[in-house]
Amino acid sequence: MFQDRKDIENRQTGRRLAVMSAVLLLPLSLSTLRAADVTSLLQDAKMSANQLKLDAVQMESYTRSKMNWQSHSSQISRIKEHIDRAGEIVSKLEDARGSVEQWHQASIDRITPVLKELASNTESIINHLNKAPNHLMNPTYKEYLASNAELASELSKLVGDAVDYDTTKTKIQSLQEKLGKLE
């Protein structure tokens, strides 16, 4: 009977330790999970920003050709879809903002205004096409297209740099953990 009681106490103590360990490690797990979520979101943003850049540069090239307004309209619709997708991703990054590393927050702070400016500029292009679809060689319109291409390129670079930094930082942390195990 004494042995049974001792076994029960040992199991209860083991359970308590397991629960305490889980409670203590939960914030670390959530932090790791958040970092993984942000990494995934940044990867998605990179793909979206790269496609946005390609489409914006292509549309800007229309100013040097005889493309009709329907081609412009189709292309700006694709660009708007990419901007909307990037906006959804940035919104998710903003939601995770309070629980991510400071450099993630800095990346979000750099990406957001460029995306907002790009969205505003894209709305101006859409408005121009709606009001004057046959004035595709208008200097102001051409400036909007050039600006969109520049902003999309800047956004692509910012997001690409954030992904590269994230990849490098993750690798450094992994190596530090390996070195720590060797000591």
C-alpha positions as CSV (number, residue, x, y, z in Angstrom):
1,M,0.0,0.0,0.0
2,F,2.8,2.4,0.8
3,Q,4.4,1.7,-2.6
4,D,1.1,2.5,-4.4
5,R,0.8,5.8,-2.5
6,K,4.4,6.7,-3.4
7,D,3.7,5.8,-7.1
8,I,0.6,8.1,-7.1
9,E,2.6,10.9,-5.5
10,N,5.3,10.5,-8.1
11,R,2.8,10.6,-11.0
12,Q,1.2,13.7,-9.5
13,T,4.5,15.4,-9.1
14,G,5.4,14.5,-12.7
15,R,2.2,15.9,-14.0
16,R,2.7,19.1,-12.0
17,L,6.1,19.5,-13.4
18,A,4.9,18.9,-17.0
19,V,2.1,21.5,-16.5
20,M,4.5,24.0,-15.0
21,S,7.0,23.4,-17.9
22,A,4.3,23.8,-20.4
23,V,3.1,27.0,-18.8
24,L,6.6,28.4,-18.7
25,L,7.4,27.4,-22.2
26,L,4.1,28.7,-23.7
27,P,5.2,32.3,-24.2
28,L,8.4,31.0,-25.9
29,S,6.3,28.8,-28.2
30,L,3.9,31.6,-29.0
31,S,6.8,33.8,-29.8
32,T,8.3,31.2,-32.1
33,L,4.9,30.6,-33.7
34,R,4.5,34.4,-34.2
35,A,7.9,34.6,-35.8
36,A,7.1,31.7,-38.1
37,D,3.8,33.4,-39.0
38,V,5.6,36.7,-39.8
39,T,8.2,34.8,-41.8
40,S,5.4,33.2,-43.8
41,L,3.6,36.5,-44.3
42,L,6.8,38.2,-45.4
43,Q,7.4,35.4,-48.0
44,D,3.8,35.9,-49.3
45,A,4.4,39.7,-49.4
46,K,7.6,39.1,-51.3
47,M,5.9,37.1,-54.0
48,S,3.1,39.6,-54.3
49,A,5.5,42.6,-54.4
50,N,7.6,41.0,-57.1
51,Q,4.6,40.3,-59.3
52,L,3.3,43.8,-58.6
53,K,6.7,45.2,-59.7
54,L,6.6,43.2,-62.9
55,D,3.1,44.3,-63.8
56,A,3.8,48.0,-62.9
57,V,7.0,48.1,-65.0
58,Q,5.1,46.4,-67.8
59,M,2.3,48.9,-67.7
60,E,4.8,51.8,-67.6
61,S,6.3,50.4,-70.8
62,Y,2.9,50.9,-72.5
63,T,3.7,54.6,-72.6
64,R,6.2,53.8,-75.3
65,S,3.8,51.8,-77.4
66,K,0.4,52.1,-79.0
67,M,-1.5,50.0,-76.5
68,N,-5.2,50.7,-76.3
69,W,-7.0,51.9,-73.2
70,Q,-8.5,48.3,-72.7
71,S,-4.9,47.0,-72.3
72,H,-4.2,49.7,-69.8
73,S,-7.4,49.0,-67.9
74,S,-6.7,45.3,-67.8
75,Q,-3.2,45.8,-66.5
76,I,-4.2,48.3,-63.8
77,S,-6.8,45.8,-62.7
78,R,-4.1,43.2,-62.2
79,I,-2.0,45.8,-60.3
80,K,-4.9,46.7,-58.1
81,E,-5.4,43.0,-57.3
82,H,-1.8,42.7,-56.2
83,I,-2.0,45.9,-54.1
84,D,-5.2,44.5,-52.4
85,R,-3.4,41.2,-51.7
86,A,-0.4,43.0,-50.3
87,G,-2.7,45.2,-48.2
88,E,-4.2,42.0,-46.7
89,I,-0.8,40.7,-45.9
90,V,0.3,44.0,-44.3
91,S,-2.9,44.1,-42.3
92,K,-2.0,40.6,-40.9
93,L,1.5,41.8,-40.1
94,E,0.0,44.8,-38.3
95,D,-2.2,42.5,-36.3
96,A,0.9,40.5,-35.2
97,R,2.9,43.7,-34.5
98,G,2.7,43.7,-30.7
99,S,4.2,40.2,-30.4
100,V,7.0,40.3,-33.0
101,E,10.6,41.3,-32.8
102,Q,11.5,45.0,-33.1
103,W,13.1,44.5,-36.5
104,H,9.8,43.0,-37.8
105,Q,8.1,46.1,-36.6
106,A,10.6,48.3,-38.3
107,S,10.0,46.4,-41.6
108,I,6.3,46.8,-41.3
109,D,6.9,50.5,-40.7
110,R,8.9,50.8,-43.9
111,I,6.6,48.8,-46.1
112,T,3.3,50.3,-45.1
113,P,3.7,53.9,-46.3
114,V,5.1,52.7,-49.6
115,L,2.2,50.4,-50.1
116,K,-0.3,53.2,-49.2
117,E,1.4,55.6,-51.7
118,L,1.3,52.9,-54.4
119,A,-2.4,52.3,-53.7
120,S,-3.2,56.0,-53.9
121,N,-1.2,56.4,-57.1
122,T,-3.0,53.4,-58.6
123,E,-6.4,55.0,-57.7
124,S,-5.3,58.1,-59.6
125,I,-4.4,56.0,-62.6
126,I,-7.8,54.3,-62.5
127,N,-9.6,57.7,-62.2
128,H,-7.7,59.0,-65.2
129,L,-8.6,55.9,-67.2
130,N,-12.3,56.3,-66.2
131,K,-12.4,60.0,-67.1
132,A,-10.2,60.1,-70.2
133,P,-9.5,56.6,-71.5
134,N,-8.2,57.9,-74.8
135,H,-5.6,60.3,-73.3
136,L,-3.0,57.7,-72.7
137,M,-0.1,59.9,-73.7
138,N,-1.0,62.7,-71.3
139,P,2.2,63.7,-69.4
140,T,0.4,63.5,-66.0
141,Y,-0.8,60.0,-66.8
142,K,2.7,59.0,-67.9
143,E,4.1,60.3,-64.6
144,Y,1.6,58.2,-62.6
145,L,2.7,55.1,-64.5
146,A,6.4,55.9,-64.0
147,S,5.8,56.6,-60.3
148,N,3.9,53.3,-59.9
149,A,6.8,51.4,-61.5
150,E,9.2,53.2,-59.1
151,L,7.1,52.6,-56.0
152,A,6.5,48.9,-56.9
153,S,10.2,48.4,-57.4
154,E,10.9,50.1,-54.0
155,L,8.2,47.9,-52.3
156,S,9.7,44.8,-53.9
157,K,13.2,45.7,-52.6
158,L,11.9,46.6,-49.1
159,V,10.0,43.3,-48.7
160,G,12.9,41.3,-50.3
161,D,15.4,42.9,-47.9
162,A,13.1,42.0,-45.0
163,V,12.9,38.4,-46.1
164,D,16.6,38.2,-46.6
165,Y,17.2,39.7,-43.2
166,D,14.7,37.3,-41.6
167,T,16.4,34.3,-43.3
168,T,19.9,35.4,-42.2
169,K,18.8,36.2,-38.6
170,T,17.1,32.8,-38.3
171,K,20.2,31.1,-39.6
172,I,22.4,33.0,-37.1
173,Q,20.1,32.1,-34.2
174,S,20.2,28.4,-35.3
175,L,24.0,28.5,-35.4
176,Q,24.1,30.2,-32.0
177,E,21.9,27.4,-30.5
178,K,24.2,24.8,-32.0
179,L,27.3,26.5,-30.6
180,G,25.5,26.8,-27.2
181,K,25.0,23.1,-27.2
182,L,28.6,22.5,-27.8
183,E,29.8,24.4,-24.7
